[in-house]
């Protein structure tokens, strides 16, 4: 239903900034296990919406964290932020559209 979709998007938009902050904070640091977990969880929720670029970046961070390859993690986290900034208004527009649409 539209309501369910709106709620999913709303929750994702609410949760993701904190998750991005966490990834940014952990990138290149010593807690690679936590970084891998954070990237994995964002990857899952993003692929739900077909946000492939975000999923890909998360998959790459996850892979580097698994191998404890810290160089390159911060640029990926920065890219994640940029992509989120592009995606956020698009999802908000989609949410407004779904809210305005009559339920089937």
Buried (B, 14 or more C-beta within 10 A) or exposed (E): EBEEBBEBBBEBBEEBEEBBEBBBBBBBEEEBEBBBBBBBBBBEBBBEBEBEBBBBBBBBBBEBBBEEEBEEBBEBBBBBBEBBEEBBEEBEEBBEEBEEEEEE
